[in-house]
Amino acid sequence: MQSRGTFPVGRPQNSTPLLNLTQTHISLFLASSSFGVFSAFLSYSVTSNYLSACFSFYLNSPLAAMKLNSQIHGSPSHISLYPAPKMKGSNRFFTIGLVGSWYSSNIGVLLLNKYLLSNYGFKYPIFLTMCHMTACSLLSYVAIAWMKMVPMQTIRSRVQFLKIMALGLVFCVSVVFGNISLRFLPVSFNQAIGATTPFFTAVFAYLMTLKREAWLTYVTLIPVVTGVVIASGGEPSFHLFGFIMCIAATAARALKSVLQGILLSSEGEKLNSMNLLLYMAPIAVVFLLPATLIMEDNVVGITLALARDDIKIIWYLLFNSALAYFVNLTNFLVTKHTSALTLQVLGNAKGAVAVVVSILIFRNPVSVTGMLGYTLTVFGVILYSEAKKRSK
């Protein structure tokens, strides 16, 4: 047994016999993830340029001044010399591109995390999370300050900064625990547990705000929890510590959601998700750096020693870290360009797609009981979303 902080120089052996990846499997999910990153930028760039061209065309038209005068003085203007640009097809392709990139980046980073932490043998989840947060810090600044994808929102007070710091701490705890759980649990079971987020959200919302939902909403949480209990009993690769870490990560994600609604509720303090990530990610790095130095001793030296024998580990870490940012970017764009209902449906389907893809790639054993439990959980989440929508 290796002592803490030690790592064999050279390509490590598979730590989990069940995970027998081939070069084809690795290339498959790296290629799909790369497509997600590329399509996110391409679809955003193409559509933005198209909208800019249409807007410029309108301003340069002979009726631009007439229509502007009509809006200012209230005089009617119904004359139209130019037909409105047809954007239906463009919008459809843009939305498909966003959803495809969202799915690819989410599933890609999940599978690559699993590969690195479990199959490859890189047993440093805190350092991996710190790489993710560093990439999110840098790329968020590039996207907002240089590319102007969204207007930059500034922190207006010390109190607001302390609130964001609290969110950053909970955020990095949820990511670290989630990555730790991937060392011990298959992706399919990890996703089944993660689907219970609505249960923890309802619990924290009641405990922290005394907000009560309609009784039907609480009833829909019964299949959510029951499904995970059934899936746990039928999971061939069940690991108690991994299960606890995954539950903790799911609870921390729900806590962050509730805290964000409480702490940043005033109009002057609200931040969109990209600006919030811009401030939370560096705070998470500050928290993770000492944790990495204390709990994962000499991880940088070990990684460099490993890279001398297998340079691909550096590329895996760089690509994985960039992909972690694109998960947040595509989530923001999909939220912006689709309805809440569409987002809920896509989110539920995304978990199921991740389960199927992970089973095909990692070949982890599954049981009928486990799949029935996961199906029941997803069904409960759908009912919960519907109940929440009707109660509003």
C-alpha positions in Angstrom: 0.0 0.0 0.0 1.4 3.4 -1.0 1.8 6.1 1.7 0.0 9.4 1.4 1.5 11.7 -1.2 3.4 8.9 -3.1 2.8 8.1 -6.7 4.6 5.7 -9.0 6.6 7.3 -11.7 5.4 6.0 -15.1 1.9 5.2 -16.3 -0.1 3.8 -13.4 -2.0 0.6 -13.5 -5.7 0.5 -13.5 -7.0 0.9 -9.9 -10.4 -0.6 -10.8 -10.3 -3.9 -12.7 -13.9 -3.2 -14.1 -12.6 -0.1 -15.9 -10.8 -1.4 -19.0 -10.7 1.5 -21.3 -9.2 1.3 -24.8 -7.6 4.1 -26.7 -10.8 4.2 -28.9 -13.0 4.8 -25.8 -10.7 7.6 -24.6 -10.6 9.2 -28.1 -14.4 8.9 -28.3 -15.3 11.0 -25.2 -12.4 13.5 -25.8 -13.6 14.0 -29.4 -17.2 14.5 -28.2 -16.1 17.0 -25.6 -14.0 18.8 -28.1 -17.0 19.1 -30.3 -19.0 20.6 -27.5 -16.4 23.3 -26.9 -16.1 24.1 -30.6 -19.8 24.1 -31.2 -20.4 26.4 -28.2 -18.1 29.1 -29.6 -19.1 28.5 -33.2 -22.8 28.7 -32.6 -22.5 31.8 -30.4 -20.2 33.5 -32.8 -22.2 32.8 -36.0 -25.5 33.8 -34.5 -24.1 36.9 -32.9 -22.6 38.0 -36.3 -25.9 37.2 -38.0 -27.9 39.4 -35.5 -25.3 42.1 -35.9 -25.6 42.1 -39.7 -29.5 42.2 -39.4 -29.3 45.1 -37.0 -26.9 47.0 -39.3 -29.1 46.3 -42.3 -32.1 47.7 -40.5 -30.3 50.9 -39.3 -29.0 51.6 -42.8 -32.5 51.2 -44.4 -34.4 54.2 -45.7 -37.1 53.6 -43.1 -34.8 53.5 -40.0 -35.2 57.3 -39.3 -39.0 57.1 -40.0 -39.5 54.2 -37.6 -37.4 55.9 -34.9 -39.3 59.1 -35.2 -42.5 57.1 -35.0 -41.4 55.5 -31.7 -40.4 58.8 -30.2 -43.4 60.9 -31.3 -46.1 58.3 -31.4 -47.0 58.7 -35.0 -48.0 55.5 -36.7 -45.8 54.0 -39.3 -46.9 50.8 -41.1 -44.9 51.1 -44.2 -42.3 48.4 -44.7 -39.9 48.4 -47.7 -37.8 45.4 -46.5 -39.1 42.1 -45.2 -38.0 41.1 -41.7 -35.0 38.8 -41.8 -36.0 35.1 -41.4 -34.3 33.9 -38.2 -36.4 30.8 -37.4 -34.0 28.3 -39.0 -31.0 30.1 -37.5 -32.5 30.1 -34.1 -33.2 26.4 -34.4 -29.7 25.5 -35.3 -28.3 27.9 -32.6 -30.4 26.1 -30.0 -29.4 22.7 -31.2 -25.8 23.7 -31.1 -26.1 25.0 -27.6 -27.8 21.9 -26.3 -25.3 19.7 -28.1 -22.4 21.6 -26.6 -24.0 21.6 -23.2 -24.5 17.9 -23.2 -21.0 17.2 -24.6 -19.2 19.4 -22.1 -21.2 18.1 -19.1 -20.8 14.5 -20.0 -17.2 14.9 -21.2 -15.9 16.5 -18.0 -17.8 13.9 -15.9 -16.2 11.0 -17.9 -12.8 12.5 -18.0 -12.9 13.2 -14.2 -13.8 9.5 -13.7 -11.1 8.3 -16.0 -8.4 10.4 -14.3 -9.4 9.7 -10.7 -10.3 6.0 -11.1 -8.9 4.4 -14.2 -5.8 6.4 -14.8 -4.9 6.4 -11.1 -4.5 10.1 -10.6 -5.8 10.1 -7.0 -5.8 13.8 -6.2 -9.3 15.2 -6.4 -8.5 18.4 -4.5 -5.7 19.3 -6.9 -7.9 18.4 -9.9 -10.7 20.7 -8.5 -8.1 23.5 -8.0 -7.1 23.1 -11.7 -10.8 23.5 -12.6 -11.3 26.6 -10.5 -8.1 28.2 -11.9 -9.3 27.6 -15.5 -12.7 29.0 -14.6 -11.1 32.1 -13.1 -8.9 32.8 -16.2 -11.5 31.9 -18.9 -14.3 33.8 -17.1 -12.1 37.0 -17.2 -11.3 36.4 -20.9 -15.0 35.9 -21.7 -16.3 38.9 -19.8 -13.5 41.5 -19.9 -12.1 40.8 -23.4 -14.8 39.0 -25.4 -17.7 41.1 -23.8 -20.0 38.0 -23.8 -21.9 39.6 -20.9 -21.5 43.0 -19.2 -19.1 42.9 -16.2 -20.9 43.4 -12.9 -18.8 44.8 -10.0 -18.9 44.0 -6.4 -20.4 47.0 -4.7 -19.8 46.4 -1.0 -17.8 44.4 1.5 -21.0 42.7 2.6 -21.6 41.5 -0.9 -18.1 40.2 -1.2 -18.5 38.2 2.1 -21.7 36.7 0.7 -19.9 35.7 -2.5 -17.1 34.2 -0.4 -19.5 32.0 1.5 -21.0 30.8 -1.8 -17.5 30.2 -3.2 -16.7 28.0 -0.2 -19.9 25.9 -0.5 -19.3 25.7 -4.3 -15.8 24.3 -4.0 -16.8 21.9 -1.3 -19.5 20.5 -3.6 -17.1 20.1 -6.5 -14.4 18.5 -4.3 -16.8 16.0 -2.7 -18.2 15.2 -6.1 -14.8 14.4 -7.6 -13.8 12.3 -4.5 -17.0 10.3 -5.0 -16.0 9.5 -8.6 -12.9 7.7 -7.3 -15.1 5.1 -5.7 -18.5 5.1 -7.5 -19.4 4.4 -11.1 -20.8 7.4 -13.1 -24.2 5.8 -13.4 -24.7 5.5 -9.6 -23.1 9.0 -9.1 -25.8 10.5 -11.4 -28.6 8.6 -9.6 -27.6 10.1 -6.3 -27.1 13.6 -7.9 -30.7 13.4 -9.2 -31.9 13.8 -5.5 -30.8 17.5 -5.5 -34.5 18.7 -5.4 -35.0 16.8 -2.1 -32.1 18.6 -0.4 -33.2 21.9 -2.0 -36.6 21.6 -0.5 -35.2 20.6 2.9 -32.7 23.5 3.1 -35.3 26.0 1.8 -37.6 25.0 4.6 -34.9 25.0 7.3 -33.3 28.3 6.3 -36.3 30.4 5.1 -39.3 28.5 6.6 -40.7 28.4 3.1 -43.3 25.7 2.7 -44.1 24.2 -0.6 -47.5 22.8 -1.6 -48.2 19.3 -0.1 -48.1 17.8 -3.6 -44.6 19.0 -4.1 -43.4 17.2 -1.0 -45.3 14.0 -2.1 -43.3 14.0 -5.4 -40.1 13.8 -3.4 -41.0 10.4 -2.1 -40.1 8.6 -5.4 -37.0 10.7 -5.6 -35.6 9.4 -2.3 -37.1 5.9 -2.7 -35.4 5.5 -6.1 -32.0 6.2 -4.7 -32.6 3.7 -1.8 -33.5 1.0 -4.3 -30.6 1.9 -6.6 -28.2 1.7 -3.6 -29.4 -1.7 -2.6 -29.0 -3.0 -6.2 -25.7 -1.3 -7.0 -22.9 -3.9 -7.7 -20.1 -1.4 -7.1 -21.5 0.2 -4.0 -18.9 1.9 -1.8 -19.9 3.5 1.5 -17.4 6.3 1.6 -18.0 7.2 -2.0 -21.7 7.1 -1.3 -21.3 9.5 1.6 -19.2 11.9 -0.4 -21.7 11.9 -3.3 -24.6 12.6 -0.9 -22.5 15.4 0.7 -21.7 16.9 -2.8 -25.4 16.8 -3.8 -26.5 18.4 -0.5 -23.8 21.1 -1.0 -25.1 21.9 -4.5 -28.6 22.3 -3.1 -27.3 24.5 -0.2 -25.5 26.8 -2.6 -28.7 27.2 -4.7 -30.7 28.1 -1.6 -27.9 30.4 -0.2 -27.6 32.2 -3.5 -31.3 33.0 -3.4 -31.0 34.3 0.2 -27.7 36.2 0.1 -28.0 37.8 -3.4 -31.7 38.5 -3.3 -31.6 42.3 -3.6 -31.6 43.9 -7.0 -28.3 45.7 -6.3 -26.5 42.4 -5.4 -27.8 40.0 -8.0 -25.2 38.7 -10.4 -25.7 36.6 -13.5 -24.1 33.1 -13.4 -21.0 34.1 -15.5 -20.2 37.1 -13.3 -20.8 35.0 -10.2 -18.4 32.4 -11.4 -15.8 35.1 -12.2 -15.8 36.0 -8.5 -16.4 32.6 -6.9 -13.7 30.7 -8.8 -10.7 32.7 -7.5 -12.1 32.5 -4.0 -12.4 28.7 -4.4 -8.7 28.6 -5.5 -7.7 30.4 -2.3 -9.5 27.8 -0.3 -8.3 24.9 -2.3 -4.6 25.8 -2.4 -3.8 25.2 1.3 -6.1 22.1 1.3 -4.1 20.7 -1.6 -0.7 21.4 0.1 -1.8 19.9 3.3 -3.9 16.9 2.2 -2.2 16.0 -1.1 1.5 16.4 -0.3 3.9 17.1 -3.2 1.1 16.6 -5.8 2.8 19.1 -8.2 6.1 17.3 -8.1 4.4 13.9 -8.5 2.4 15.2 -11.5 5.6 16.6 -13.1 7.4 13.3 -12.5 4.5 11.4 -14.1 4.5 13.8 -17.0 8.1 13.0 -17.8 7.1 9.5 -18.5 3.6 10.1 -19.9 3.1 13.7 -21.2 -0.6 13.0 -21.9 -1.4 13.6 -18.2 -0.7 17.3 -18.7 -2.9 17.5 -21.8 -5.7 15.6 -19.9 -5.5 18.1 -17.0 -5.5 21.1 -19.3 -8.3 19.9 -21.4 -10.3 18.7 -18.4 -9.9 22.1 -16.7 -11.0 24.1 -19.8 -13.9 21.7 -20.2 -15.0 22.5 -16.6 -15.4 26.1 -17.6 -17.3 25.3 -20.7 -19.8 23.4 -18.6 -20.7 26.7 -16.8 -20.6 28.7 -20.1 -22.9 26.4 -22.0 -25.2 26.1 -19.0 -25.5 29.9 -19.0 -26.2 30.1 -22.7 -28.8 27.3 -22.6 -30.5 29.0 -19.7 -30.6 32.3 -21.6 -31.8 30.9 -24.9 -34.4 28.3 -23.8 -37.4 28.3 -21.5 -37.4 27.1 -17.9 -39.5 24.1 -18.9 -37.2 23.2 -21.7 -34.2 23.4 -19.4 -35.9 21.1 -16.9 -36.6 18.5 -19.5 -33.1 18.7 -21.0 -31.6 18.5 -17.6 -33.5 15.3 -16.7 -32.6 13.8 -20.0 -28.9 14.8 -19.7 -28.5 12.7 -16.6 -30.0 9.6 -18.4 -27.7 10.2 -21.4 -24.7 10.4 -19.1 -25.6 7.1 -17.4 -25.9 5.3 -20.8 -22.7 6.8 -22.2 -20.7 6.0 -19.0 -21.9 2.4 -19.0 -21.0 2.0 -22.7 -17.5 3.4 -22.1 -16.5 2.2 -18.6 -18.4 -1.1 -18.9 -19.3 -1.0 -15.2 -21.8 -3.7 -14.1 -25.4 -2.6 -13.6 -28.4 -4.5 -12.2 -32.0 -4.4 -13.1 -32.8 -3.2 -9.5 -30.3 -0.4 -9.8 -31.7 0.8 -13.1 -35.3 0.6 -11.8 -34.3 2.7 -8.8 -32.6 5.3 -11.0 -35.7 5.4 -13.3 -37.9 6.0 -10.3 -35.7 8.8 -9.1 -35.8 10.5 -12.5 -39.6 10.1 -12.6 -39.9 11.7 -9.2 -37.7 14.6 -10.4 -40.0 15.2 -13.4 -43.1 15.1 -11.1 -41.4 17.5 -8.7 -40.6 20.0 -11.5 -44.2 19.8 -12.7 -45.6 20.3 -9.2 -43.3 23.3 -8.7 -44.4 24.8 -12.0 -48.1 24.5 -11.1 -47.6 25.9 -7.6 -46.3 29.2 -9.0 
